[in-house]
Amino acid sequence: MFYLFKIHKSLTWLSMLIVGINSLNGQNYFFDHVIKNNYTWTMTVVTGDIDGDSLVDIIGGAYNNDTIYWWKNNGNLSFTQQLVDGNFGGCRVVDVGDINGDGKLDVIATAGTMDDEICWWENDGIGNFTEHLVTDSFNGGHTVYAVDLDRDGDEDILGSVWGGSCSFAWFENDGNQNFTEHPLDSSYAQCSCIYAEDINGDSFTDIIGCSFASNTILWWENDGNENFTEHIITSNFSMAHWVYAADVNNDNYMDILGAAYGGGGIIGWFENDGNENFSLHPLSPNYAGATSVYAADLNGDSIVDILACGETDNRIGWWENNGSDSFSHHLIVDTLGGASHVTADDMDQDQDLDVLCAARFQNNIVLYENKDITDICDLHLINYWVRGPGGSYHILPGEQGSIELSFYCDTVYSSAQDIYLMATVDNASIFFIKDSSYFGGANPGDTIINSGDRIVFEVADTVLTSWVEVNFQIYSSPQSLTDSFSIRFLVGEVPDICVVNGDPEGNYVQKYIQ
């Protein structure tokens, strides 16, 4: 598209959108929605359709509040809080599963060191719950997971203990919700996570676990009759805190993901070679106090990505799987105090996975809406002018002059992020003016921009040859989305021509002098 603007010897108002629709070619951006505040020491969040309306609801528990809530999804990212239990002392981890086989999702939870209980809450189908005890002697229960381990058509419950005996165990459901405890190993301390998946591809569900105190990740091979053989994956994963399983490299073998609280906060995956020999692939960067790891396709390319959080450095991020064991890191947020547990689900029915996190120091549950955005902001070039010797509006090659460009920011699409506009040019000084206030100085710099801002860039007195090019970059923090464009002034002939490169429509602006 070609634009011609006649400019008289005065400042003339122009308008051209230079950064806008489709300028980013689609990047995943996460917008935060706080689900629950003042939820003291919330340590877990899971999802599921509690009321059978085909909308994914949220379930969470808080250690110090002694409560378990679920949040009904009303659509359009609107949620209504409802109570599961208001007196469950020291709730650590919750999960969901159809425990009684009636087609409705029930809730399972551990009570930590306060009540030493595992309980499940029967769902009547509209979100009213009745509590049932599984055990009251699970000393320091830490995690639970619901799965049909023995393939008898009803869901059993797995549990790990932070303190006490029976470090790892599973509770067999007889079909009438009577549970029999089967210890797996009682020799480990601070057993921070338990999970289930078919690790060796024999169609029997195996068990994965980790011990914080022993720096160990291990799995138990199920022979099909629920006789379990223990295998050590690693005993050198410092303060192992969380495990998960997924086929990360798409070779049809189930890999293990781990989050290590110690050692600087390692997030990594253990590659399964098909014979259940595992090799660690640590991801970069580390997340100090890594507490949780999850696998999900966050960018919709049908390749499993890795999602994790660290409670010490307050970060949530994801590693985009590029294939061939290559990953690109993307930060979602670095200010969520005590980010403790992450998961992902499609909360707004837009066919992509959103991220949820429980933050035990910030005492809240936050939903991060995943948007495949095409814009950081709408930025318009509203006027520009060239000043030559003696105040003329034309510069010949070899003459000294200056160029000014004035922008207006119409819309910023990320209210939770800082948006910066940076300009650089070779062999010249740039001055920044934002709403009549000077920024920067003799050296190129940057400035935060917001909707409604007017920003002027002046390329100060410089000797021009045949052209001068100003390069611009727009970027967001902390999610590091970027876009760029350049404006080149061709001099020496009337008219001077301003060429905008990087505009999605290839716009040109031509300046005529009268």
Number of C-alpha atoms within 10 A of each C-alpha: 7 9 10 11 14 11 19 12 10 8 10 13 12 16 13 16 19 23 25 17 18 13 22 18 12 14 16 18 24 21 19 19 14 12 19 18 13 13 23 19 24 35 29 28 26 23 21 22 20 27 19 15 13 11 18 22 24 25 26 29 34 30 25 18 18 21 21 25 18 24 22 22 22 14 13 9 13 13 16 12 14 14 14 24 18 12 11 24 22 26 33 27 27 28 24 23 23 20 27 18 15 12 12 21 24 27 28 26 28 35 28 25 21 16 18 23 24 27 21 24 20 23 23 15 17 11 20 15 17 13 15 14 14 22 16 14 14 26 24 25 34 29 29 26 22 24 22 19 26 17 14 11 14 21 24 25 27 26 29 35 30 25 20 19 19 25 27 29 22 24 20 20 23 14 15 10 18 12 17 15 16 14 16 19 14 15 12 21 20 23 33 26 28 28 22 21 21 18 27 18 15 12 12 19 23 23 25 27 27 34 28 23 16 19 20 22 28 19 22 21 21 22 14 15 10 16 10 15 13 14 14 15 22 18 15 13 25 21 27 33 30 30 26 21 21 23 19 25 21 14 12 13 20 23 27 26 26 28 31 31 27 19 16 14 26 26 30 22 26 20 23 23 14 15 10 16 13 17 15 18 13 15 17 13 13 20 27 21 26 34 31 30 29 23 21 22 17 25 20 14 11 10 18 23 24 24 25 27 37 32 27 19 19 22 23 28 22 22 22 21 22 14 13 8 11 11 16 12 15 18 17 24 21 18 14 26 19 27 35 29 28 27 23 23 23 17 27 19 15 10 11 19 22 23 25 27 30 33 30 25 19 19 22 25 29 22 24 20 22 25 17 17 17 18 23 25 24 18 25 20 22 19 18 21 20 20 17 18 14 7 11 11 20 19 26 19 14 13 15 16 22 22 21 17 18 19 22 23 20 16 19 18 18 18 12 13 16 17 24 18 18 17 22 19 16 11 11 19 17 26 19 26 18 18 11 10 9 13 18 13 12 12 13 17 16 18 17 14 20 19 15 13 16 20 24 24 21 20 25 17 17 18 18 21 15 14 14 21 18 20 17 17 15 22 20 19 17 16 18 16 17 17 19 19 18 18 19 16 20 22 21 17 12 14 14 22 19 21 18 22 18 17 20 17 16 12 18 19 21 18 21 14 13 10
